[in-house]
């Protein structure tokens, strides 16, 4: 009994439960085959209905509930939102299985938007139950297990479809069972006693300073200012009791932290790329199955969507992992890398769009996904290296919110049947052009950064040469 209590008190206990939840909730064998399922004999929908009427609802739903869910997640201390996410995921899967009409599937997309908005609770939960020194390790475990779940789901889906082991409906029933297992693990999670904003625990100045140890370049000034602001607020550093914050005070704190974080020009540029590129990436991933179905209808071809998703996930993870071993001065070369690799991503999208070959589409999609994973990893590292954990979550949330706003604008104008309602080829042409614009902007910015750095070094060297020699004073 004592051993069980000790195990539950250890950081590995909630981390293990959260990892098990993350795995079972992300094993979705039908996800790579959702378009063939919806447009096939089971649902008998048209590609235009799915593309222009059903899928856009997810974007609108996600944007509308993101901020309320973010605040509720912190106020309710994470666990209730994790459980709610799993219940909503179960409802979403059940609606895919048992509904057929366009309005019903639009409602399904609304619930799925709530699921994705609740994702913030998954990673925020760790911060509240694990010591700061364990946070990065626990986060890496949770992210790795999620990736494993997506990969296993894609592989299982490909095996089920290729060898006719299960029908699409039976795959959905299997997914419901996995989601029920995930719900069980979410209910077993211990309830946190604190949160980042509404139920904060007062920290000592020493602990707060640890979150700012790595400071570089343009971020020195705004980080030192943030330290001062935090120190002023800490009237009772020895008090370790959780502090309930009013909503107004929390919003004021968020606004102050927002201004301090984005006063760094370097962080601002990386964040702008993050928001713009994530918007284009999400738009591509959400509608790529429609493109594949257009290039090669699933009724006439043995599709390999699941295998492609599995390979792209694994190679993307390997690319992101490998970038940690490269010795590059990203503060100097990073913006040029953002522009150059974004240009390669635009090229892959143009090739996918205009070369009517499914295997070329598959290969280009894998390359595109790897390029994005490479660049987003660099951006995450550059931003996180100069922020405390609270501001780490805030900046990342703002970047993703900005990406979602851009995606909503594009969807409402280009995709939605109430506006232009373009078919899939013009959609991907616009998406490829969008990445070309990103590549142009950041390539020019990167070249300017390199020129400015070299000029400053040159001026510094010449000024040192022109200085009079510093003679040592001798006393006799």
C-alpha positions in Angstrom: 0.0 0.0 0.0 2.8 2.4 0.8 4.5 1.5 -2.5 1.2 2.5 -4.4 1.0 5.8 -2.5 4.7 6.5 -3.3 4.1 5.7 -7.0 1.1 8.0 -7.2 3.1 10.8 -5.7 5.9 10.4 -8.2 5.9 12.5 -11.5 5.9 9.3 -13.6 2.4 8.4 -12.5 0.4 11.3 -14.1 2.8 11.3 -17.0 2.2 7.6 -17.7 -1.6 8.1 -17.5 -1.5 11.1 -19.8 0.7 9.2 -22.3 -1.7 6.3 -22.3 -4.6 8.7 -22.9 -2.6 10.4 -25.6 -1.9 7.1 -27.4 -5.4 5.6 -27.4 -7.0 9.0 -28.3 -4.8 9.4 -31.4 -5.1 5.9 -32.9 -7.6 6.7 -35.6 -7.3 4.1 -38.4 -10.0 5.7 -40.6 -8.6 9.2 -40.6 -6.4 8.7 -43.7 -9.4 7.3 -45.5 -12.1 9.7 -44.4 -12.7 11.2 -47.9 -13.1 7.8 -49.6 -15.5 6.8 -46.8 -17.6 9.9 -47.0 -17.7 10.0 -50.8 -18.1 6.2 -51.1 -21.3 4.0 -50.9 -21.4 4.3 -47.1 -22.3 8.0 -47.0 -22.7 8.7 -50.8 -21.7 12.4 -50.5 -20.1 14.4 -53.3 -16.5 15.7 -53.1 -18.0 19.3 -53.4 -20.2 18.7 -50.4 -17.4 17.5 -48.3 -14.9 20.1 -49.5 -17.1 23.2 -49.6 -19.8 22.6 -47.0 -18.7 20.1 -44.3 -14.9 20.7 -43.8 -15.1 24.5 -43.4 -17.2 24.1 -40.3 -14.2 22.7 -38.4 -12.2 25.9 -38.9 -15.1 28.2 -37.8 -15.8 26.0 -34.8 -12.1 25.8 -33.7 -11.7 29.6 -33.9 -15.0 30.3 -32.0 -14.3 28.1 -29.0 -10.5 28.3 -28.8 -10.2 31.3 -26.4 -13.1 30.3 -24.1 -11.7 26.7 -23.9 -8.2 28.1 -23.1 -9.6 30.1 -20.2 -11.8 27.3 -19.0 -8.9 24.9 -19.2 -6.9 26.9 -16.7 -9.9 27.8 -14.5 -11.0 24.2 -14.2 -7.4 23.0 -13.7 -7.0 20.9 -16.9 -8.4 17.4 -15.9 -12.1 18.2 -16.5 -11.2 19.5 -20.0 -9.1 16.5 -20.8 -12.1 14.2 -19.9 -14.5 16.5 -21.8 -12.2 16.3 -24.9 -12.3 12.5 -24.8 -16.1 12.5 -24.5 -16.4 14.9 -27.4 -14.1 12.8 -29.5 -16.3 9.8 -28.8 -19.4 11.8 -29.9 -17.5 12.9 -33.1 -16.6 9.3 -34.0 -20.1 8.1 -33.3 -21.6 10.8 -35.5 -19.3 9.9 -38.4 -20.5 6.3 -38.0 -24.3 6.9 -37.6 -25.1 10.1 -39.5 -25.4 10.6 -43.2 -26.8 14.1 -44.0 -24.8 17.2 -44.6 -26.2 19.2 -41.6 -25.5 16.2 -39.3 -21.9 15.9 -40.5 -21.5 19.7 -40.2 -22.5 19.3 -36.5 -19.9 16.5 -36.3 -17.3 19.0 -37.6 -18.3 21.4 -34.9 -17.7 18.8 -32.2 -14.3 18.0 -33.7 -13.4 21.7 -33.5 -14.1 21.5 -29.8 -11.9 18.4 -29.6 -8.9 20.2 -31.3 -9.5 23.4 -29.2 -9.3 21.2 -26.0 -5.8 20.0 -27.0 -4.4 22.8 -25.0 -5.4 20.9 -21.8 -3.3 17.9 -22.8 0.1 19.6 -22.6 -0.9 22.2 -20.0 -1.8 19.4 -17.5 1.8 18.3 -17.2 2.9 21.8 -16.1 0.6 21.7 -13.1 1.6 18.3 -11.7 5.3 18.0 -12.7 8.3 19.9 -11.4 9.7 22.5 -13.8 12.9 20.5 -14.1 10.9 17.5 -15.3 8.6 19.5 -17.7 10.7 19.1 -20.9 11.2 15.4 -20.4 7.5 14.8 -19.6 6.4 16.9 -22.6 8.7 15.0 -24.9 7.2 11.7 -23.7 3.6 13.0 -24.4 4.5 14.3 -27.8 6.3 11.1 -28.8 3.4 8.9 -27.7 0.9 11.1 -29.6 3.1 10.7 -32.7 3.2 7.0 -32.1 -0.6 6.9 -31.8 -1.0 8.7 -35.1 1.5 6.4 -36.8 0.0 3.2 -35.4 -3.5 4.4 -36.5 -2.3 5.1 -40.0 -0.6 1.7 -40.3 -3.6 -0.2 -38.9 -5.9 1.7 -41.3 -3.7 0.8 -44.3 -3.6 -2.9 -43.2 -7.4 -3.0 -42.6 -8.1 -1.5 -46.0 -5.5 -3.2 -48.1 -6.2 -6.7 -46.9 -10.0 -6.2 -46.5 -9.8 -7.1 -42.8 -12.5 -4.6 -41.8 -15.1 -2.5 -43.4 -15.0 1.3 -42.9 -17.9 1.0 -40.4 -16.2 -1.7 -38.4 -13.0 0.4 -38.3 -15.1 3.2 -36.7 -16.5 0.8 -34.1 -12.9 -0.3 -33.3 -12.0 3.4 -32.9 -14.9 3.9 -30.5 -13.5 1.1 -28.3 -10.1 2.8 -28.3 -11.6 6.1 -27.4 -13.5 4.5 -24.5 -10.2 3.1 -23.2 -8.7 6.6 -23.5 -11.7 8.0 -21.5 -10.9 5.5 -18.7 -7.3 6.8 -18.5 -8.4 10.4 -18.5 -10.7 9.7 -15.5 -7.8 8.2 -13.6 -5.7 11.3 -13.9 -5.0 13.0 -10.5 -6.7 16.4 -10.1 -4.1 19.3 -10.2 -4.0 21.7 -7.3 -2.7 24.7 -9.3 -2.8 26.1 -12.8 -0.8 28.7 -14.7 -3.1 31.7 -14.3 -6.2 31.3 -12.2 -4.7 29.0 -9.5 -1.1 30.0 -9.4 1.4 29.1 -6.8 3.7 31.9 -5.7 7.3 31.4 -6.8 10.5 32.6 -5.3 12.6 35.0 -7.3 15.3 32.3 -7.7 12.8 29.9 -9.3 11.5 32.5 -11.6 15.0 33.4 -12.7 15.6 29.9 -13.8 13.1 30.3 -16.5 15.2 33.1 -18.0 18.7 31.7 -17.9 19.1 31.5 -21.6 19.0 35.0 -23.0 20.3 36.1 -26.4 20.4 39.0 -28.9 17.3 41.2 -29.0 15.5 39.4 -26.1 17.8 40.6 -23.3 16.0 43.8 -22.7 12.4 42.5 -22.7 13.3 39.5 -20.6 15.0 41.7 -18.0 11.9 43.9 -18.0 9.7 40.8 -17.5 11.9 39.8 -14.5 11.3 43.2 -12.9 7.6 43.0 -13.5 7.4 39.6 -12.0 9.6 40.5 -9.0 7.4 43.5 -8.2 4.3 41.3 -8.2 5.8 38.8 -5.8 5.1 40.4 -2.5 5.2 37.2 -0.5 7.7 34.9 -2.2 7.7 32.4 0.7 4.0 31.8 0.5 3.5 28.4 -1.2 -0.3 28.4 -1.1 -2.2 28.4 -4.4 -3.6 31.8 -5.3 -7.0 32.2 -7.0 -6.9 35.1 -9.5 -9.8 37.1 -10.7 -10.7 36.9 -14.4 -9.9 40.6 -14.9 -6.5 40.3 -13.2 -5.7 37.2 -15.3 -6.5 39.0 -18.5 -4.4 42.0 -17.4 -1.5 39.7 -16.7 -1.9 38.0 -20.1 -1.9 41.4 -21.8 1.2 42.6 -19.9 3.0 39.3 -20.7 1.9 39.6 -24.4 3.4 43.1 -24.7 6.7 42.1 -23.0 7.1 39.0 -25.1 6.5 40.6 -28.5 8.6 43.6 -27.7 11.4 41.4 -29.0 11.7 42.0 -32.7 13.4 38.6 -33.3 10.7 36.7 -31.5 8.1 38.7 -33.4 9.5 37.6 -36.8 9.7 34.0 -35.8 6.1 34.1 -34.5 4.9 35.7 -37.7 6.4 32.9 -39.8 4.9 30.4 -37.3 1.4 31.7 -37.7 1.6 32.1 -41.5 3.2 28.7 -42.2 1.0 26.8 -39.7 -2.1 28.3 -41.5 -0.9 27.0 -44.8 0.2 23.7 -43.4 -3.2 23.0 -41.7 -5.0 24.0 -44.9 -2.9 21.6 -46.9 -3.2 18.7 -44.5 -7.0 19.2 -44.1 -7.7 19.1 -47.8 -5.0 16.9 -49.2 -7.2 13.8 -49.2 -9.7 15.6 -51.5 -6.8 16.3 -53.9 -5.7 12.6 -53.8 -9.3 11.5 -54.5 -9.4 14.0 -57.4 -6.1 12.7 -58.9 -6.9 9.0 -58.3 -10.5 8.0 -57.3 -10.4 5.4 -54.6 -13.0 3.2 -56.4 -10.5 2.7 -59.2 -7.2 2.3 -57.2 -5.8 0.6 -54.2 -5.1 3.7 -52.1 -2.2 4.0 -49.7 -3.2 7.1 -47.7 -2.5 5.3 -44.4 1.0 4.3 -45.4 1.8 7.7 -46.7 0.6 9.3 -43.4 2.7 6.9 -41.3 5.9 7.5 -43.4 5.4 11.2 -43.3 4.9 11.2 -39.5 8.0 9.1 -38.9 10.2 11.0 -41.3 8.9 14.3 -39.9 9.8 13.2 -36.4 13.2 12.1 -37.5 13.8 15.4 -39.2 12.7 17.4 -36.1 14.9 15.2 -33.9 17.9 15.5 -36.2 17.8 19.3 -36.2 18.8 19.3 -32.5 22.2 18.0 -33.5 23.0 20.7 -36.0 25.3 23.6 -35.1 23.9 26.6 -36.9 23.6 30.2 -35.7 19.9 30.4 -36.2 19.7 34.0 -35.0 21.7 34.9 -38.1 20.7 32.2 -40.7 17.3 31.3 -39.4 15.2 33.7 -41.4 16.9 32.8 -44.6 16.3 29.1 -43.8 12.6 29.9 -43.2 12.4 31.6 -46.6 14.4 29.0 -48.5 12.6 25.9 -47.1 9.2 27.6 -47.4 10.1 28.0 -51.1 10.8 24.3 -51.4 7.4 23.6 -49.7 5.7 25.8 -52.3 7.4 23.9 -55.1 6.1 20.6 -53.7 2.6 22.0 -53.6 2.8 23.2 -57.2 4.0 19.8 -58.3 1.2 18.0 -56.4 -1.3 20.3 -58.0 -0.3 20.2 -61.7 1.3 16.7 -62.1 -1.6 14.3 -62.4 0.1 11.3 -60.7 -0.9 9.9 -57.3 2.7 8.6 -56.5 4.1 12.1 -57.2 1.5 13.5 -54.9 2.4 11.1 -52.2 6.1 11.8 -52.4 5.6 15.6 -52.5 3.3 15.4 -49.5 5.9 13.6 -47.5 8.6 16.1 -48.4 6.3 19.0 -47.6 5.4 17.6 -44.2 9.1 17.0 -43.4 10.0 20.6 -44.4 7.3 22.0 -42.1 8.4 19.8 -39.2 12.0 20.9 -39.6 11.2 24.6 -39.6 8.5 24.5 -36.9 11.1 22.8 -34.6 13.6 25.5 -35.2 11.0 28.2 -34.6 9.8 26.5 -31.4 13.4 26.2 -30.1 14.3 29.8 -31.0 11.2 31.2 -29.2 11.2 28.9 -26.2 14.9 29.4 -25.5 14.2 32.9 -24.1 10.9 32.4 -22.3 9.7 31.2 -19.0 7.2 28.3 -19.0 4.2 30.5 -18.5 5.1 32.8 -21.4 6.2 29.8 -23.4 2.6 28.6 -23.4 1.2 32.1 -24.0 3.3 32.8 -27.0 2.7 29.4 -28.5 -1.0 29.8 -28.0 -1.0 33.3 -29.6 0.9 32.0 -32.6 -1.6 29.1 -33.1 -4.5 31.5 -32.7 -3.0 33.8 -35.3 -2.6 30.8 -37.7 -6.3 29.9 -37.1 -7.5 33.4 -37.8 -5.6 33.4 -41.1 -7.0 29.9 -41.9 -10.5 31.1 -41.2 -10.1 34.0 -43.5 -8.8 31.8 -46.3 -11.5 29.2 -45.8 -14.4 31.7 -45.7 -13.2 33.3 -48.9 -11.7 30.5 -51.0 -13.3 27.2 -49.8 -16.8 27.9 -48.3 -19.7 27.3 -50.7 -21.2 30.6 -49.5 -18.3 32.6 -51.0 -16.0 31.5 -53.9 -16.4 27.8 -53.2 -13.4 26.9 -55.4 -12.7 23.3 -56.4 -9.6 21.5 -55.1 -7.1 22.4 -57.9 -7.6 26.2 -57.6 -7.5 25.8 -53.8 -4.1 24.1 -53.9 -2.8 26.6 -56.4 -3.7 29.4 -54.0 -2.0 27.5 -51.1 1.2 27.0 -53.1 1.2 30.7 -54.1 0.7 31.6 -50.4 3.8 29.6 -49.4 5.7 31.3 -52.3 4.8 34.7 -50.8 6.1 33.5 -47.4 9.3 32.3 -49.0 9.8 35.7 -50.7 9.2 37.8 -47.6 11.5 35.8 -45.3 14.2 35.2 -47.9 14.5 39.0 -48.4 14.4 39.5 -44.6 17.0 36.8 -44.1 19.4 38.3 -46.7 19.0 41.7 -45.0 19.8 40.2 -41.6 23.0 38.5 -42.9 24.0 41.8 -44.6 23.4 43.8 -41.4 25.3 41.3 -39.3 28.3 41.3 -41.6 28.3 45.1 -41.8 28.2 45.5 -38.1 31.1 43.0 -37.7 33.1 44.9 -40.4 32.5 48.3 -38.7 33.4 46.8 -35.3 36.7 45.4 -36.7 37.7 48.7 -38.4 36.9 50.7 -35.2 39.2 48.4 -33.2 42.0 48.9 -35.7 41.7 52.7 -35.5 41.8 52.8 -31.7 45.1 54.1 -30.2 47.2 51.5 -28.4 46.4 51.0 -24.8 49.8 51.6 -23.1 50.2 50.2 -19.7 51.1 52.8 -17.0 54.5 52.1 -15.4 55.4 53.5 -12.0 59.1 54.1 -11.2 
